[in-house]
Amino acid sequence: VSSDINPSPAAILTGHESEITCLWISAELGLVLSGSDRGFILEHTLTGDILRSFENPSDRATPRTVLPSVD
């Protein structure tokens, strides 16, 4: 039996300066959303390109859930 598993990352996502607290991945849309401790919400492509960042409106709140919206 051949084992073709490649343990290397497909992409490295950069941009957070603190611990990532939540993550949403959509292979269908090709997007990754991540939120960090008292930091920004970042939107990346699956290949690692940063598309945009969203400022956390509260300097005390830490995002625990992140979901895209069409609003």
C-alpha positions in Angstrom: 0.0 0.0 0.0 1.4 3.3 -1.1 1.3 6.2 1.4 1.0 9.5 -0.4 0.3 11.7 2.6 2.3 14.9 2.5 2.7 16.4 6.0 3.9 19.8 4.8 1.5 22.7 4.9 -0.4 23.8 1.8 -0.2 27.4 2.9 1.1 29.4 5.9 -1.3 32.1 7.1 0.3 35.2 8.6 -0.8 38.4 10.1 -1.9 37.7 13.7 0.2 39.1 16.5 -1.5 37.1 19.3 -3.1 33.7 19.8 -5.7 32.6 17.3 -9.0 31.9 19.1 -11.3 30.9 16.3 -11.1 29.7 12.8 -13.5 29.1 9.9 -12.5 27.3 6.7 -14.5 26.9 3.5 -12.8 24.8 0.8 -15.9 25.5 -1.4 -15.3 29.3 -1.2 -11.6 29.1 -0.9 -11.6 31.2 2.2 -10.2 31.1 5.7 -11.4 33.5 8.5 -9.4 33.7 11.8 -9.8 35.7 14.9 -7.1 36.4 17.5 -7.0 37.3 21.2 -8.1 41.0 21.4 -7.0 41.4 17.8 -8.2 41.5 14.2 -10.3 39.1 12.2 -8.3 38.2 9.1 -9.6 36.8 5.8 -7.2 34.7 3.7 -7.4 32.6 0.6 -6.7 28.9 1.0 -3.3 29.6 -0.6 -2.4 32.1 2.2 -3.0 35.5 0.6 -4.5 38.1 3.0 -7.6 39.6 1.4 -8.7 41.9 4.3 -8.7 42.5 8.0 -11.6 43.5 10.2 -10.9 45.4 13.5 -12.4 43.9 16.6 -14.8 46.6 17.9 -14.0 45.8 21.5 -10.5 46.0 23.0 -11.7 43.5 25.7 -13.6 41.0 23.8 -11.9 37.9 22.3 -13.7 36.4 19.3 -14.7 32.8 19.9 -16.9 32.2 16.8 -16.4 33.6 13.3 -18.8 33.1 10.4 -19.2 35.0 7.2 -22.3 37.0 6.4 -23.8 38.4 3.3 -25.1 41.5 5.2 
